[in-house]
């Protein structure tokens, strides 16, 4: 299982704290976010990622409590 937690403005926008999905081997963060988006009625991925799949400035995404910029 993969647990995705939302913080700050995303938590307020989505009106939920977390979502759990089954793990997919070798899935990228962008692919995971797309799967999360499919499960939710409120659009949010465009607030985190550009159309090219790059993170917008100021976006922080953690994997196992580590910023993905440092992985």
C-alpha positions as CSV (number, residue, x, y, z in Angstrom):
1,X,0.0,0.0,0.0
2,X,1.0,3.6,-0.7
3,X,-0.3,6.3,1.6
4,X,-0.4,9.8,0.1
5,X,-0.9,12.6,2.7
6,X,-2.0,16.1,1.9
7,X,-0.9,19.1,3.8
8,X,-1.7,22.8,4.0
9,X,-3.8,24.2,1.1
10,X,-4.2,20.8,-0.6
11,X,-5.7,19.3,2.5
12,X,-8.2,22.2,2.6
13,X,-8.9,22.0,-1.2
14,X,-9.4,18.2,-1.2
15,X,-11.2,18.1,2.2
16,X,-9.2,15.0,3.2
17,X,-6.0,14.2,4.9
18,X,-4.8,11.1,3.1
19,X,-5.6,8.5,0.5
20,X,-4.3,4.9,0.2
21,X,-3.7,3.1,-3.1
22,X,-2.1,-0.2,-4.0
23,X,1.6,0.0,-4.7
24,X,2.8,-0.3,-8.3
25,X,6.4,-1.3,-8.9
26,X,8.7,1.3,-10.5
27,X,5.9,3.9,-10.6
28,X,7.0,7.5,-10.8
29,X,5.7,10.2,-8.4
30,X,4.0,11.8,-11.4
31,X,2.3,8.5,-12.3
32,X,1.2,8.1,-8.7
33,X,-0.2,11.6,-8.5
34,X,-2.2,10.8,-11.7
35,X,-3.7,7.7,-10.1
36,X,-4.5,9.7,-7.0
37,X,-6.2,12.4,-9.2
38,X,-8.4,9.6,-10.7
39,X,-9.7,8.7,-7.3
40,X,-10.6,12.3,-6.2
41,X,-13.3,14.5,-7.6
42,X,-11.3,17.8,-7.1
43,X,-8.6,18.5,-9.6
44,X,-5.2,19.2,-7.9
45,X,-2.3,17.8,-10.0
46,X,-2.0,20.9,-12.1
47,X,-1.3,22.8,-8.9
48,X,1.8,20.6,-8.3
49,X,3.1,19.7,-11.7
50,X,3.5,21.5,-15.1
51,X,2.1,19.9,-18.2
52,X,5.6,18.5,-18.8
53,X,5.5,16.8,-15.5
54,X,7.9,19.1,-13.7
55,X,7.2,20.4,-10.3
56,X,6.0,24.0,-10.0
57,X,8.3,26.2,-8.0
58,X,7.5,26.0,-4.3
59,X,6.0,22.5,-4.5
60,X,7.3,20.1,-1.9
61,X,6.8,16.4,-2.4
62,X,8.1,13.9,0.2
63,X,8.7,10.2,-0.2
64,X,9.4,8.4,3.1
65,X,9.9,11.9,4.6
66,X,12.6,12.8,2.1
67,X,12.2,15.7,-0.3
68,X,12.2,14.2,-3.8
69,X,14.6,16.9,-4.9
70,X,17.2,15.1,-2.8
71,X,16.5,11.5,-3.8
